[in-house]
Amino acid sequence: MVFVIVEPCIGSKDQSCSEVCPVSCIHEGEDQYYIDPGECIGCSACETVCPVNAIFDEDQVPEQYQAWVEKNAKFFQGGVTSAVSGKTISSSRPNGD
């Protein structure tokens, strides 16, 4: 089980999710936070603390937010630069799957 952060995070970018993640798989992008699908252990700690209800299991993302599943995956394909650390982040899964 992998979690995805969707549209309500935009404009909020509350850091609660990142602070409780036991494996530090949540990374800040330009407009929202993203969960690395290769590092997420599916513990749901982030989901329970999100004040804007923007985090869902990838299999339970509501229809209106389905585009965010792909947006999250694309964030990690080929590596992106973190808005916070300036480091290049890439999924630990082969081929970015």
N, C-alpha and C positions, 0 to 999 in steps of 0.2 A: 504494500500500500504506500503510495506516494501522495503527498499533498501539494496543492496548487494555490497560489495567491491570485485573487481576481480583482476586478475593477474597483470595489469599494476602498481598496488600499491606496489608490491614486488620490492624492490630495491629503491623505491622512498620514501614511508612512509612519505609523506608530511603531516603536521598536520593541514592544512587548514580546512579539513572536521570536525575534532574534535573540533576545535576552534569555529566554527559557529553553531554546533549542540545545539539547545535550550533545549534538554532533556538529554544531556551527555550520549547518547547511543552508542557512538563509542569508542571502546577499542583497545588498542595496543596489538598485539600478537607478536610472535617472528619474523615473516617475513612480516607482513602486519597489517593493521587496520581491525577491524571487527565491524559490526553494529548489536547490540542486537535486534533480531526480536520481542522480548517482550516489548521493550522500544521505538522502532522507531515509530514516529508519522506520518511518510510519508510526511514531510514538503518540502523535496527536497533541503534544504539549502546546504547540503553536496555535492550533485550532481553538483550544479552550481559552486562551488569553487574548485573542484578537478582539479589540473593542468595536470593530466595524463589521465583524462576521465576513471577512474576506478570504478565509482559508477553508478549503474543502478537500476531501479525498478526491483524487483525480477521477474516480469512477462515480462520484456523486456531485459533480459540478453542475449547478442548475443550467438549463438550456441557454438562458440569456448570457451566461458567462463562458460558454464553450470555447470561444476564441482565445481565452486566456490560457487554456491548456497548451495550445500551440505556441502562444507568446512566451510562456514559461520555458518550454522546450527549446525554442529558438534562442532564448537568452544564453543558454549554455552551449549550444552547438558552435564549434569552432573557437570558443572562448570569447569572452567579453571583458571589458575593464570595469572593475567595481568602482562605483561612485565614491565609496568611502576610502578603501585602501589604495586604489590605483593599480592593484594587481590584476593580472589576467586570470579570469576564472573559467574553467571548463569542466564539463561533467566528467565524473570518473567512470562513466559507463562507456564501453567501446562504441565508436561512431556516434556518440551523443545520443544514443537511444535511451 
